[in-house]
Amino acid sequence: MRKMLPPLRVQELIRMIRSTKTQAQEREIIQKECADIRACFREEDPLYRYRNVAKLLYMHMLGYPAHFGQMECLKLIASQKFTDKRIGYLGAMLLLDERQDAHLLITNSIKTDLSSSIQFVQGLALCTLGCMGSSEMCRDLANEVAQLLKTSNSYVKKKAVVCAVHIIRKVPDLIEMFLPLCKKLLSDRSHGVQHGAVILMTEMCMRSPSALKELRQLVPLLVQLLKNIVMSGYSPEHTVSGVSDPFLQVQILHLLRVLGQNDEACSDAMNDTLAQVATNTDTNRNAGNAILYETVLTIMDIKSVSGLRVLAVNILGRFLVNNDKNIRYVALISLLRLVQTDHTAVQRHRGTVVDCLKDSDASVNRKALELSFALVNSNNVRGMMKELQRFLETCQPDLKADCTSGIFLAAEKFAPTKRWHIDTIMQVLTTAGGYVRDDAVSNLIHLISSTSELHGYTVQKLYSAIQDDISQQPLVQVASWCIGEYGDQLLQGTCEEAEPIQVSEDDVLDLLEKVLQSHMSLPATRAYALTAIMKLSTRLRENVDRIRQVVSIFGSCIDVELQQRAVEYNALFKKFDHMRGAVLEKMPLMDKGSGENENEEDEDLRSKEKPQFIKEDVPQQNSVQQFSHVTDLLDLLGESDANPVVPVAPLIPQNTSDGGILLDLLGVLPSPAAIPPLTVFNKNGLQITFTFERPDTTPALLVITTTISNSTAAEVSDFVFQAAVPKNLQLQLQAPSGNVVPASNGGVVTQLIRILNPQKVPLKMRLRLTYTHFGNAAQEVCEVANFPLATWQ
């Protein structure tokens, strides 16, 4: 039999592959080499087995199949040579996982190597078990790992700690085996062992409430360990950029944050040390900034004293002036979390936040914009609006929609005067009218119509604005409506709030005809202009024939909507001229939102992190496909970074029938029967129950008390409850009683929902739950369509 030539070395194979010019040449070399490797495997030649497996691992990293080398890896692991074991274990970590039965074959080899007298062999076995060990392997080998945690060898011990972390993640039931070892591991002199012990304790706390309660007894030891690291001198082995072991400091701070949540005693024990870390850490190095950021997160999450929270906000304020954009971005995100609880402290850094709007980075701009709107109040609204309007002029197009929406909502909530409110919205429409929300026009028209003392001032300002520029369509639509309604005041020129201008009837009609004929005008804008011209026929004296001629021209317009309007207006001239004055009277004050299509679907998503704000999604219209209300709501539940933040308005019913008022006065309204509770969600131990109440004084209002309970052994943290209803309902979500649902039904979280249903339509609701359970983030979406009849009839 012909003796086979020695296989290529790994270095030679890499050189050959790198020298290829095309993908085809590379595949040819790989295929030839794989054929040679298979032939060697069939020969059962142990001499070059490790070399062939090493080449297979390189091919695997390039994306080529290498599964046929799995059994060879097992043979190398069983070898007595360290070089063979090293390649074998590396191959097992790369080529095997718990989905393949072959990985169970190395359990005995790992168990043998864990008992080896050579620390490096033990390290290989621990690394492999910690990388790809399945639940079965972890159960079988947990005792051996626990024994290695008691050894005096720091090299083996730190690898055993990391392996124990993997075991707990796979089999949380084994926490009790490693819990007694934590205190001894924390007292080890090796920073590597301490680092692994802190990670191990963090995993235990996240997965077991009983372990969390027991490990809180080690808070003084952790605080002392952190203090020793902060106050220790220079150590070349652990110092990074002049900061003593920042990795261990960050992990300890993270663990302290977990232990201090909802525990006042633990929080008091760590307050002084957190202040010491915050004041003694060097901020000129990135490692120091990482420690400070983790310190801020810890202060925010535990029950810290007010002075410490102010210190945390000041640290974030210093981050805002850092040259690193990433640090500024992180600071803005953290301040957004703090603005609801520590509003006054964050307000002190308002100027720095506004300066971040001038940053060249779009991500920083976006977060600074969100925080700026969160800082607006009745005291600073004038100054903040000037800064935000200045930003609107220069910001990137994808931020203009967010900016305009935020300005509208802030102006509506905090406007000092009606005139200032109108001026602000008109300025936004002039600057970025193409980016405003669809309801901006109707909202501004409602605002103007409700302010009768400013009609002359408003119509004059709008007329002057569109004289210069008719490209901003929302602005032109509002101006056309106002000219049609209050054109007589424009012609009189009796405005007292501003310098009056002289406008003739021809000037007004010329401008509206220019809008009708402009190629920039949308069909909706032309409709506004045509209606405005028609309304002016009752407000002008000398140009009625000209108006009649313009209207008749559009009777043959290609746009069906404009044609229909023009035909109806012509009929008004010809057949019903005696009624024209009454039909075209000034519009009475409209109820806000009364003209909206009730069949459109919309929703309001409320978040427990921002109980005073909701996210408003833009309704997506589809006239071709006919879906149910619930199906439409499914499409609307997707989150978008571009969604604006909207203040929650109180739910007050707009209309009450006279009959209802009389019955109230007579006291004959019977008290409604008790509405049975409804369980709307019950999964994985988490249960949500609705209880209902309909106040006698407001029968259109439904108050829902949401009760969330948890029957599992682990608490549910970071719980967020969100709800969506159709647009013809109004929903307000109050702040929850907390964001942690205690384990074993040890307590509940409650949250109030207020729904206004004046039309008594069937109630439908879409729920989205986001939470962390057993250390894993989860999200559930469910539909509630089985509300009792008494909740809406």
N, C-alpha and C positions, 0 to 999 in steps of 0.2 A: 504493500500500500504506500502511495506517495505521501511523504511527510509534508504537511501544510506549512507555508511560510509564516513567520511571526506576523501578527496583525499590526496595522498602523498604530503609531502612538497618537495620543489625543492631540498633542501639539501639531503633528503633521496633518491630521484631519482638519483641524481648525484652519491651518494655513491654506489647505487646498480649497476649502469652502469659501474662504474670504477672497481667494484669487479668482473666483468665477465671475464672468461678466453678465450672465443672464440667469434667470430663475430656472430655466430648463437645465443648464449645466449643473446648478446646485442640486436639483432633484436627481440628476443622473449619478452624481457622486454619492448622495445619500442612499439611493437604492442599491448601488453596488456594495457600499460598505455594510448596509443592513443584511445583504445576502451573505457576505463574509462572516458577519457576526453570528447569524443563524447557524452557519456551518460549524463555527467554533463551538457554539452551544451544544450542537448535536454530538460533537466529538467528546463532550464532557471533559474538556481540558481545563484543569483548575489553574494552570500556570498564568494564562492571560485573561482569566475571567474578569478580574477587577478592571483591566484595561478596556475590555469590551463594554462592560457596564458603564464605565465613565464616558465612553463615546456615545452610548445610548442616551445618557443623561443630557449631554450637549445637544443631541438631535431633538430630544424632548423639549428643551428650552427654545429651540428654533421652531417648534410647532409640529414636528413630525411624530407619527405614532411610535411608541416605544414600549407598548404593553407586553410584548413578548419577552421582555427582560425581567418581569416581576419575579419569577421563580429563581432566576439567577441571583437576584438581590437576597432572597432568603438563604440561598446557599452561602453567599459571602458573609451574611450575618452569623451563620453557624460556624464559620471558620475561626480558628484560634489566632490567626494573624490580625494584628491591629489595623494594618493597611486595608485588608479585605473587609473587616468590620466597618471601617469608616465609609468606604464606598457603598457597602451593602445598606447601611442605615440611611445614608443620604438618598440612595435609590428608593428605599422604602418610603421615605418622607415625600418624595416627588411622584412616584408612580403608583402608590397604594393609597386608598382611603377607605373609610368605613363602609362604603357602598359595595365593596368587593370582598368576597369571602376569604380571599387569599391573605388579607391582613391579619386574620385570626391565627394564622400559622406561625407568626413570629412571637406570639405571646410567651411561649416557653423560653425562646432565646432571650427575650428582654428580661424575663424573670431571672434567668441564669446570670446575665450580665449585670443586673442590679446587685447581685451578691458577689461580683468580682472584686478582687483585691486591688485592681488597677483603677484609679479614679477616672482616667480618661475613658475607659470602657464603660464605667458607670454613667459618665456624662453623656456618652452617645446613646445609651439606652433611655436615659431620662429625657433627652431632647426628642427622640423619636416618639416616645409615649406622649409627651406633652404636645407634639405636633399633630399626630394622626390617630391617637388612641380612641377607640370607640367606647361606648358605654360598657360593653362586656369586658373589654380589656382593662378599663379603669377600675371596675369592680374587682377583677381578679388580682390586680397589681397594687391596689391602694395601700395594703398593709406594708409592702416592701418600701413604697415611697414614704410612708409615715415613719418607718424605721430610719431611713436615710436622713430625715429631717432632724433626727436626734444625734447624728454623727458630729464629730468635732471638725471635720474637713469642710472648710468654707466653700471650696470649689464645688464639691458634690452637693452641699446643702443649698446653695443658691439655685442650682439647676433643679433640685428636688422641690423647692418652693414654687418655681414656675410650673413644674409638672403638676403640683397639687392644685394650682389655679385651674389648669385644664380639667383635672378630675372633678373638681367642684362644679365647673360649668356643665360637664357631661352628666354628672350624677350628684345633684344637690343633696341627696339623702346622706352623703358621706361627710357632710359638714361637721357633724359631731366628732368624727375621727380626728380632724385637724384643729378643731377649736381650742383644745387645751394647750397646743403647742405655740400659739400665737405670742404669748407673753415672752417665752424664752427666745423665740426668733427675733422679736423686737430688741432684745437685750444683746444680741450678737454684735461683735465688734465690726464685722464686715458690712460695709454699706450695701453691697449687692444682696446679702441676705436680708437686711432691713428693708430694702426696696421691694424685694419679692414678698416679704411678710406683709407690708402695707397693702400691696395689690391683693394678696390673699384675703386679708381682712375686709377689704372693700367688696370683693366678690361675695364673701359670706354675708355682709350686711345687706347687700342688694337682693339676696336670694332667701334670707331667713330672718323674720322678725325676732325670733328668739335669740339668734346669734347677735343681731344688732343690739338687743337689750344687754346681753352679757358683755359684748365688746365695749360698750360705753364705759365700763369700769376701767378700761385701759386708756381713757382720755388723758389723765394726768401724765402717764408714761409717754404718750405721743407728744403732748405739749412740751415735756422736758426734752425729748429727743429733738424736736424742732428748734427749741431754744438753743440747745447745744450746737446744732449745725449753724444757726445764724451767728452765734457769738464765737464760733471757733475761728482760729487763725487760718493762714494760708496752708493748704494741703495740696501738693502737686498731683496726688493721686485722684482727688475728687473735685478740685476746683475747675470751673469752666468759665473762661473770660472774667476771672476775678471773683466769681460767685461760688460759694461753697456748695457743691453737690446740688445743683438746681433740680435735677430729676427727682431726687429723694424728697426735696422740699415740696415740689409740686404734688407728688403722690400723697404726702402726709396731709397737706392742705385739703386735697380732695377727700381723703378719708375723714378728716375733721368735719368737713361740710356735711358728709353723710351722717356722721354720728351726732352732730349738733342740731340737725333739723328737728323741730318740734320738741326740743328738750332744753329747758331753761338752765338746768344745773350744768350740763355739759357746755352750753354756750358761755355761761359765766366763767367756767374754768379756762376757756381758750381766748377770752376777750383780750387780756393783757398781752399774751404772746402774739396774737394777730396784729395788735397795734405795734408791737416791737418789730415784727417782720415788715410791716408797711412803712415804718420810718427808717429802718436800718438797711434796706435793700438798695443796691446801686441801680439807678434808673438809666445809666449811660450804656448799659449792655443789654442785649436782647434777652439773655438768660435772666437778668434781674426783672425785666418787664414781664416775662412769663410768670415769675413768682408773684409779682404784684397783681397780675391779672387773676391768678388763682386765689390770691388773698381776698381780692374784691368779691369774687364769686362766693367764697366762703362766708364773708361778712354779710352778703346779701341774703344768703339762704338760712343762716342760723338766727337765733333770737338775740342779735347783738344790740348793744346800747346805741343810743342815737348819735353820740359823738363819734363812735366807730363808723357808723354808716355815712356820716358827713365826711370822714376821712376817706372812705372808699370812693365817694363821689368826687372828691378833690383829686384822687389818684387818676380817675378816669378823665378828669379835666386836664391833667398834665399830659395824658396820652393823646388828647385831641391836638396838641401842638407839637407832637412828635413828628420827625421827618419821615418816618416809615408809614406808608399808607395803610399797611395791614394793621398796625397798632391803632391808627385813627379809626379804622373801620370797626375793629373789635370794641373800642371805647364807645362808639355810637350805639352799637347793638346793646351793650351793657347799660348805657344810660336810658335807652328805650325801656328796658326792663324796670329800671328804678324810678322812672318819671311818675308813675302812679302812686308809689308809696312814699317817695322822698322828693316831692315836687319842688319844694322850696330850695332844697340843696342843689337840685339840678338847674333851677332857674338862675343861680349865680353864674353858671357857665353858658348862659344864653348867647353872649357875644361870640364866644369861641365856637359854639355850634353854628352860628350864622356864618362865621368865617369859613367853615367847612363847605358851605355852599359854593364857594369860589374854587374849590379843589378841582384839579384836572381829571381826577378819577371819577367815573360815572357811578361806581358802587358807593363810594364815599358820599357823593352828591345825593344819592337816593336815600341813604340812611339819615343823612343830615336833614333832608327835607322832611322825612317822617318825624324826626325828633323836633324839628322847628314847629311843626303844626301841633305837636303834643304840648309844646311850651306856650302856645298862644293863650292868653286870657284877656279879661276885660281891661286890665291895666296896661298891657303892652301891645294891644291889637293894632294900634295905628303904626307904631314903629316896625313891628314884625311884618305887617302887610307891605310896607314900603320895601323892606328887604326882600320879601318873597316875590314881589312884582319885578324888582330889579333882577332877581334870579331867573324869573320867567322869560325875560327878554333874551337871555344869553344861554339858557340851559339847552341840553340836547333834546331833540324832538321826542324821544321816548319817555322823557320826564315831564313834558309839558302837560299831558293829560292828568297826571297825578297832581301836579302843581295847581292847575286851574281848579280841579275838583276840591282840593284842600282849601284854597282861598275862598271859594264859594261857601263852603261849609263853615269855615271859621268866621267869615263875615256875617253869615246868617245867625250864628250863635252869639258873637261878641260885638256886633256893630254898635258903636256909641250913638249914632244918629241914623235916621233913614237916608238922609242925603249922602252921608259918607258911604253907606251900604250901596246905594245906587252908583255912586262915582267909582267905587272899587270894582264892582262887577263890570261896568262899562269899560273901565281901563283894561281889565282882563280880556274882555271880548275884543277890544281894539288890538291888543298885543298878540293874543293867541286864540282867536275865535274859532279856528278850525280844529282845536284840540279839546273843546269843552264837552261836557256830557250832553246827552240828548235832551235832558230835562232843563238845561240851563235857560233856554229861551222862555219856556213856560213859567219857570220860577221868577225870572226877572220881570216878565209881563205882569205876573200876579203882584209882585212887590211894587211896581210902578202904579198899577191901578189902585192899590190900597193906600197910596200916599197922594191924596188929592191936592195938597198944598204945594207939591213939587211937580205937578204935571207940566207947567210952562217951562220950568227949568230943565226938566228931563228931555222934553221933545226938542228943545233948542240945542242941548248938548248932543243928542243923537243925530239931529239933522246936520250939525257941523261935522260930526265924526264921519258920516258916510259921504259927505261932500268930498272929503279928501281920499277916501279909500272904500270901495265896495267889494273888496275881495274877502273880507271876513263875513261869511254868510250868517252866522248867528247874530252878529251885530246888525246886519242889514235887515234881518227878519224882525228884530225887536224895534228897530228904528221905523220900519214900514208900518208896523202895528201902531206905534205911538203917533206917527204922523196921521194915520187914518183916524185915530180916536181923538187926538188933541191938535189937529191941524189948525183949528180956528185960533187957539192960543199962540201957536207959532206965528201966524200971520199978524196977530195983534201986537206982538213984540212987547208984552207987558211983564216980562220976567223980572222979578225983584232980586232974586238970588244971584244973578249974573248980569253982565252987561248985555242989554237986548240987542238983537240984530234985526236988520230990515230984510224981510223975505216977502217976495210977491207970490201970487198964485201960480204964475208961470214957472217961477223957480222951483216950487214944490213939485209941480207936475213933470217938469223936465227931469228932475232927479229920479222920480219914481219910474218914468219911462226909460230912463237910462238903466235902471235896475232890471226892468222887464226885458230889455234888448241885450243886456250884457251876456257874453258867453260864459262868464264866471258864475252866473246866478244858477242856483239849483232850482228844480221844479217847485220845491216848497217855498223858496224865497220869492219866486215869481208869483206864487199864489198869494203870499202876504202882500206883495206890492199891488197886485190887481185888486185885492179886497180893499187896500188902503185908498187906491184911486176911486173905487166905487163909493167908499164912505165919504170921501171929500166932496162928492156931488151934492151932499146936503150941508156942507160946511163952507163951500166956495160960492161966490155970487156970479162970477163972470165966465167961467170956463166949463159949464155943464155940458155944452155941445162937444167940447174937446174930449171930455171924459167919456161921453157916449160913443164917440168915434173910436177911442182906444179900446173900450170894452168890446165893441162890435168886431174889431180886427181879430181879437183873440177867440172869437166864436168859431173860427176855423183852425185853431191851433192844433198842432200834431199831438200835443200832450193832452190826454183825455181829461185829467183833473182840471187843467186850466180851461179847456174847452167847455166843460160842464159849468164851471163857475161863470164864464163869460156869457154862455147862453142863458143862464138863470138871471144874471144881472141885466141882460138885454130885455128879457121878459119883464123884469121889474120896471125898466124904463117905459116899455111900450104898453103893457097891459095893466100894470099896477102902480102907475106913477103916483097916484094919490096916496099910496101906502108907503112910498119910498122913504119918506122922512121918519116914519115910525119904525120901519124895519131896520134902518141904518142908524138908529140912535146909538149913543155911547153905551158901551158894554157895562153892565152892572158889575160890582165886585164879585169875583168868582171864588168859590171854595178851592183852595189849593189842591190840585190833583183830581178835580172833578171831571176833567175832560180826558182822563187816561182810559185806555182800553182795558176793561176789566177782565178780558179773556187772556191778556198777556200774563206770562208767568215770571215771577221775580222772587228773590229771596234775600234775607238778611242773615249773615253768618255772625254769631256773637262768640267772642273768645273770653275765656275766664281770665287770661292774663291781662286783658284790657277791659274790665267790666264797664267802663264808661264809653266804650267805643264799639262799633260794629263794622264789619266789612260789607260793602254793598257791591254786588255783582251786576254788571250790565245785562239786561235781558236779551236773550238771543231769539230772534223771531224766525219762524219757519212756517211759511204759508202752504208748503207743498205736502210735507208729511204731517199727518194728524196723530199726535201722541196724546196720551192721557196727561193730566196735571202732574202725576207722580213721576212719569217718565221724563217730562221736561225738567223737573227739579233735579233729576239725576245729572243732567248735563250742566246744571248751574252750580253743582257742588264743588267743581274744580277750583282750587285756589290759584290766584294770580298775583304776582308781585306788583302789578300795576294797579291793583284795586285801591281806591282811596279809603281813608279812614273817616267815618261819618259819626258825628255825635248822635247818641240815642235821643229821640224826641219822646216826650211823655205821651202815652196812649190816652187821648181824650176823644170820645165819640163826637163826630161832627154834627150829626143830625139826630134829633129826638122828636118823635111824632107828638102832635098835640094830644092825641088820645092817651099816650103813655103818661104825659105830664098830668093830665086830669086824673088818671087812675092813681098816680102817685099822691096827688093832693087829697084824694078821697080816702086814701089808705086801703084800697080794696085789692091791691096786688097780693095774691097768696104767696107765701114763702115757698120757694122751689123745693122739690123733694131732693133728698141727699143723692148725689151722683156716685155710683160705685167706683172705687179706684181701679186703675188699669195698669197691669204689668206690661211694659213696652219692650223690655230687653231682659233676657236671662241667659247668659252664656258664660262658660268658664268661671262660674262662681260669682260673676258680677251681675247684679240685678238692679233694674231701674223701674220705679213705680211712679205713676202719675196719680195724684189726688186732685179733685176739681172743686172749684167754688165759683158761683156766679153771683156777684153782688146784686142786691135788690134794686139799688139806685141806678145801676148801669147794666141792664140785661144783655147788652151787646158785648160785654167784657167777660172773658173767661180767665180766671186765675188758676194756674196749674202749679202745684207744689211737686217738684221733682225730688225723689228720695233715692239716693244711690247707696247700695250696701254691697259688702264683699264678704263672701263666706269661705274664701280660700285661706291658706296659712300665711300668705304673704300680702303685705299691704299694696294697694294700687296707688302709684304716685304719678305726679304730673298729669292729673286727670283734667281733660278739657271736654266740655259738653257743648255741642253746637246744634242749632236747629234751623230749619228752613220751612217756610210756608208759602202758598201761592200769593201772588201780588194783591189779590183782592182781599187779603187778610193783612192785619198789621200785627207784628210780633215784637215784643220787647223782652229781652233776657236779662234778668237781674244778676248781680255778682253772686258767685257761689259761696257757700260757707267755708269752703276749703278746697284744696286740690289733692289731698291725700285721703283715700278711702281705707280706714283701718281694717286689718285682717280679722278673720273669725267673727264677723258681725260685731266687732267691738265698738262700732260707731257708724254714723252715716254722714254723707254729704248732701246738703239740700240746696236747691236752687229754684227760684220763682220764675215762671213764664207767664207773661200777660199777653193775651190774644184778643184783638178787637175784631169782631165779625158782625158788622152792622147789617149785612145782607143775608145772614143766616145760611151761608153756603155750607155744604158738608165739609167737615174739618179733616184735613190731611196734613201730615207733617213728615219731614225727613230729618233723621238724626244722624249725627256723626260724632263718634267717641274716639278720643285719642288719649292714650295712657301708657304707662310703663308698669309691667308686671313681671316679677321674677327676673328683673334686669333687662327684659326685652321690650322694645317699643312695639305697640300694637295700635291698630286703627280698625274700627268697626263702623259700618254704615247700615242703617236699618230704616224701614218704612213703617209708619203708623197710620193705618187707614180705618181702624176699627174703633174709633172713638164712640162712646155712648151717645145716643141721640140727644140726650139732655144737655150735652156740652155745646151744641150749636143750634138746636131748634128753638 
